[in-house]
Amino acid sequence: PEPDMELIDLQPAHSDDRGVITDLIGDEGINAVTVVTFRAGAVRANHYHEHTVQWNYVMHGEVLLATQMPGGERLERVLRKGDLAVTREHERHALKGLTDAEVLILTRGPRAGSQYEDDTHRLAEPLIAP
């Protein structure tokens, strides 16, 4: 089978007449929770992290996620509201807003705040051209 990027199949933990509870992530230490907005056509990332795992949850709109492990095949997938994809250590990744969009980024590792550049390595050749 062809390799695929790591998408998480979200299942409700509880549902009743009040609504639904869905756990996005369980049993993980999270160092940062970030909201990233996209205007249609905007490209972000085109980098990788050595020590950081990043979960990407689309809250609004549509984004194109491109990923590539070192020496591996470039993969891409359109993510829509409610989709959750994870990028692992050393996994190159880039996102492009196909519409105006908001993505909730949850990270484990030194990607947060003032440490952002310490574990962010820009790609010489972008996965998605700006």
N, C-alpha and C positions, 0 to 999 in steps of 0.2 A: 504493500500500500504506500501511497504518496505521503510524505510527512505533512503534518498540519500544525498550524500555530495552536497554542494552548488556549482554548476557549473553555469557560466553566459553565456547565449546564446548571443554571440556578433553579432550585426547586423550593417552593414555599415550605417553611418550617411549621407554619400554622395558618389556618384560614377559617374564618367564621363570618357571621353577618356584619361584623365591624370592619372587615377588610382582611388583608394578607400581611404576614410577617415573613420576610425572606432574608436569611443571613447571606451577605455577600461573601464574607470571609470568616472562617472559624479557626481557632487554635493557631493563630499567627500573631507575632509581635509586629505592631505597626509603628513606624517612626514618624510618618508624616501623612496627612490627609490634605489634598490639594484640589482645588477646582480650577480647571483649565478651560478657557473659552476659545472657540474658533469662529472666525468669519468664514463664510463659504469661500473655498479656494486656499485658505491659509494652511501652510505646512509647518509642523513643529517636530522637534526632536532631531531625527537624523543623527543619532548617537547611540551609545550603549553605556551600561554601568558595569563595573567590575564586581561590585559587592552588593548591589541593590536589586531586589525583586520588586516589580511594579505591576499593580493590578489597575486596569483601565476599565471603568464602568461608565457607559454612556447614559447620561441623565436626560439629554435632549439632543435631537438632530441625528445626523449620520456622519461618520468619519471613516476614512480608509486607513486601515492599519497595515503597514508593511513590516515584516520581520525577517531576520536572517541570522542564523547561528554561524559562527566562524567556519568558513569552508563549506557551508551548506547552501541550500537553495533559497532564493528569495521567495517569500510567501506573502500573499496579501488577502485581506478580507474586509468587506464592508461591515462595520459595526453600527447597529441601530440602538435606539433607546431601549435600555434594559439588558444590553449585551455586556458581558464581562470577559475580558481577555487578560492574560498575564504574560509579562515578558520577564524572563529569567536573567540571571547574571550572564554577562557577555553577549546577550542576544541583542543584535542591532535592531533598532525600531524607529519608525517614523509614522506620523499621523497627519492626515490631510482632511480638513473640513469639507465634506461634500455639500453640506448645508451649514448654516449657522448652527453651532453645537456647543454643548457643555459636557465635559468629561471629568468625572471624579477619579483622581489618581490617589491610590493608597500604596505606600511604599514601606518596605522593610529594608533598612540599610542606610548608609550615610548620604542620602540624596536630598535631605530636607534643608530648607533655609540657607544659612550661611555656608553649609557644607556641600551645597548643590554641585559646584564646579569640581570639588575634590573627587567625585565618583562619576563624572560625566565626561565621556570621551567622544568628541565630535568625529564624524565619518568624513574621510577625504572624498569619498564618492557617495553622494546621498542615495538613500533607498527611494526617496520621493523627491524629485526636483522641485525646488521652490518656484 
